[in-house]
Amino acid sequence: MKRSVRLNSPVTLPLDLIWAVTGLLLTIGGTLLPAAIASPVWFWGGGSMRLYALGVSYQIGAVFLVACVGGKNAAALSQIAYLALGLIGFEVFTNGGGWAYIQQPTFGYLLGFVPAAWMCGWLAFRAKPQIELLLLSCLVGLGIIHLAGLSYLSIFYGLGWADATSLSWTAAILHYSVTQLPAQGAIACAASVFAFCLRRVLLY
């Protein structure tokens, strides 16, 4: 009788490290690059293409792309390295870096990158690559990021770290989560499609 074998990531330790470094560099680059979407072809009047800013960066797209292609270990390691670089003083976060960044209201979202990357990578290799599975993996990761971010916001306001210039707790939830989700969802869709194409090219 045949035993069913679950599909595991074919990534080995050397490749894990390569994908982790790739993920780190992509996350840093994605943080600095504002995300935009092109207008549909039928709106290209006079043959010109217009780009519309989404109001977010490609940061989470990098997290999900490496998770879906490099696997859970490489993805989580890349985000641990990203957090470490930022906390020791390298200005790789959206608003700089340094240990004091833990008192930023958005730090919880960054902490969520680690479990989100791991879970996204784990789900992405549960079966042969399919766009639906990869999209689900990215959306689950996105949910984890926002769950971590919202939890940290509660701690942030509970500890009294908010000052006179900070948003109210409700306004912070709207600003950092609710208004960001549509654009980040679009980036998650793009990352899943790109990851699917890469997996097909890499034959795993």
C-alpha positions as CSV (number, residue, x, y, z in Angstrom):
1,M,0.0,0.0,0.0
2,K,1.3,3.4,-1.0
3,R,2.0,5.9,1.8
4,S,1.1,9.5,1.1
5,V,4.1,11.8,1.4
6,R,3.7,15.4,2.2
7,L,5.5,17.8,0.0
8,N,8.4,19.5,1.8
9,S,10.5,22.3,0.7
10,P,13.5,21.0,-1.3
11,V,15.6,23.9,0.1
12,T,18.7,22.7,1.9
13,L,20.9,24.5,4.4
14,P,23.1,26.3,1.9
15,L,20.1,27.3,-0.2
16,D,18.3,28.4,3.0
17,L,21.1,30.8,3.7
18,I,21.1,32.1,0.1
19,W,17.3,32.6,0.2
20,A,17.6,34.2,3.7
21,V,20.1,36.8,2.5
22,T,18.0,37.3,-0.6
23,G,15.0,37.9,1.6
24,L,16.8,40.3,3.8
25,L,18.0,42.4,0.8
26,L,14.6,42.3,-0.8
27,T,12.9,43.4,2.5
28,I,15.3,46.3,2.9
29,G,14.8,47.3,-0.7
30,G,11.1,46.9,-0.6
31,T,10.9,49.1,2.5
32,L,12.5,51.9,0.5
33,L,10.4,51.4,-2.6
34,P,6.8,52.9,-2.7
35,A,4.3,50.5,-4.3
36,A,2.4,51.5,-7.3
37,I,0.0,50.0,-9.8
38,A,-0.2,50.6,-13.5
39,S,-3.4,51.8,-15.1
40,P,-5.2,49.2,-17.3
41,V,-4.1,49.0,-21.0
42,W,-7.3,50.4,-22.3
43,F,-6.7,53.6,-20.3
44,W,-3.3,54.2,-21.9
45,G,-4.3,57.3,-23.9
46,G,-1.7,58.2,-26.4
47,G,0.3,55.1,-25.6
48,S,1.4,56.3,-22.2
49,M,1.1,54.2,-19.0
50,R,0.1,55.9,-15.7
51,L,1.2,54.7,-12.3
52,Y,-0.9,55.1,-9.2
53,A,0.7,55.1,-5.8
54,L,-0.8,52.5,-3.3
55,G,0.4,54.4,-0.2
56,V,2.5,51.5,1.1
57,S,5.9,50.0,0.2
58,Y,6.8,46.6,-1.3
59,Q,8.1,45.5,2.1
60,I,5.5,42.7,2.8
61,G,5.7,41.6,-0.8
62,A,9.4,40.7,-0.2
63,V,8.5,38.8,3.0
64,F,5.8,36.7,1.2
65,L,7.8,36.2,-2.0
66,V,10.8,34.7,-0.2
67,A,8.5,32.6,2.0
68,C,6.6,31.1,-1.0
69,V,9.8,30.4,-2.9
70,G,12.5,29.9,-0.3
71,G,10.5,28.1,2.4
72,K,9.7,28.8,6.0
73,N,13.2,28.6,7.5
74,A,14.8,31.0,5.1
75,A,11.9,33.4,5.3
76,A,11.8,33.5,9.1
77,L,15.6,33.8,9.2
78,S,15.6,36.7,6.8
79,Q,13.1,38.6,8.9
80,I,15.0,37.9,12.2
81,A,18.1,39.3,10.5
82,Y,16.1,42.3,9.3
83,L,14.8,43.1,12.8
84,A,18.3,42.6,14.2
85,L,19.9,45.0,11.7
86,G,17.3,47.6,12.4
87,L,17.5,47.4,16.2
88,I,21.3,47.6,16.3
89,G,21.1,50.9,14.5
90,F,21.0,50.4,10.8
91,E,18.2,52.6,9.3
92,V,16.4,49.8,7.5
93,F,13.0,50.4,9.0
94,T,10.5,52.8,7.5
95,N,11.3,55.5,10.0
96,G,14.9,54.7,10.7
97,G,16.3,52.2,13.2
98,G,17.8,51.8,16.6
99,W,16.7,50.2,19.9
100,A,14.3,53.1,20.6
101,Y,12.3,51.9,17.6
102,I,10.5,49.5,20.0
103,Q,8.5,52.6,21.1
104,Q,7.2,53.2,17.6
105,P,3.5,52.2,17.2
106,T,4.3,50.2,14.1
107,F,7.0,48.0,15.7
108,G,4.5,45.2,16.3
109,Y,3.9,44.9,12.6
110,L,7.6,44.3,12.1
111,L,7.6,41.7,14.9
112,G,4.8,40.0,13.0
113,F,7.0,39.5,10.0
114,V,8.8,36.6,11.6
115,P,5.8,34.3,12.4
116,A,4.1,35.5,9.2
117,A,7.1,34.5,7.1
118,W,7.4,31.1,8.7
119,M,3.7,30.3,8.4
120,C,3.5,31.6,4.9
121,G,6.5,29.5,3.9
122,W,5.1,26.4,5.7
123,L,1.7,26.6,4.0
124,A,3.3,27.4,0.6
125,F,5.0,24.0,0.6
126,R,2.1,21.8,1.8
127,A,1.4,20.8,-1.8
128,K,2.6,21.4,-5.4
129,P,2.6,25.1,-6.3
130,Q,-0.9,26.5,-7.1
131,I,-1.7,30.1,-7.3
132,E,-4.7,29.5,-4.9
133,L,-2.5,27.9,-2.3
134,L,0.2,30.6,-2.5
135,L,-2.4,33.3,-2.3
136,L,-3.9,31.7,0.8
137,S,-0.4,31.5,2.3
138,C,0.2,35.2,1.7
139,L,-3.2,36.2,3.1
140,V,-2.6,34.1,6.2
141,G,0.8,35.8,6.6
142,L,-0.9,39.2,6.2
143,G,-3.4,38.4,8.9
144,I,-0.6,37.4,11.3
145,I,1.2,40.6,10.7
146,H,-1.8,42.7,11.5
147,L,-2.8,40.6,14.5
148,A,0.7,41.1,15.9
149,G,0.6,44.8,15.0
150,L,-2.8,45.4,16.6
151,S,-1.7,43.5,19.7
152,Y,1.4,45.7,20.0
153,L,-0.7,48.8,19.5
154,S,-2.7,47.8,22.6
155,I,0.5,47.4,24.6
156,F,1.9,50.7,23.2
157,Y,-1.1,52.6,24.4
158,G,-1.4,50.6,27.6
159,L,2.1,51.5,28.6
160,G,1.5,55.1,27.9
161,W,4.1,55.4,25.2
162,A,1.8,57.6,23.1
163,D,2.5,61.3,23.4
164,A,0.5,64.4,22.5
165,T,1.5,64.0,18.8
166,S,0.4,60.4,18.6
167,L,-2.9,59.3,17.0
168,S,-5.6,58.1,19.3
169,W,-5.9,54.3,19.7
170,T,-8.9,54.1,17.4
171,A,-7.3,56.3,14.8
172,A,-4.1,54.3,15.0
173,I,-6.0,51.1,14.2
174,L,-7.6,52.8,11.2
175,H,-4.4,54.3,10.0
176,Y,-2.0,51.4,10.4
177,S,-4.3,48.5,9.6
178,V,-7.7,49.2,8.1
179,T,-6.6,51.7,5.5
180,Q,-3.5,49.6,4.6
181,L,-5.2,46.2,4.1
182,P,-6.5,46.8,0.5
183,A,-3.1,47.9,-0.9
184,Q,-1.3,45.2,1.0
185,G,-3.8,42.6,-0.2
186,A,-3.0,43.6,-3.7
187,I,0.7,43.2,-3.1
188,A,0.1,39.8,-1.6
189,C,-1.8,38.8,-4.7
190,A,1.1,40.0,-6.9
191,A,3.7,38.2,-4.7
192,S,1.7,34.9,-5.0
193,V,1.6,35.1,-8.8
194,F,5.3,36.0,-9.0
195,A,6.1,33.2,-6.6
196,F,4.1,30.7,-8.7
197,C,6.0,31.6,-11.8
198,L,9.3,31.3,-10.0
199,R,8.4,27.9,-8.6
200,R,7.5,26.7,-12.1
201,V,10.8,27.9,-13.5
202,L,12.7,26.3,-10.6
203,L,10.8,23.1,-11.0
204,Y,9.6,22.6,-7.4
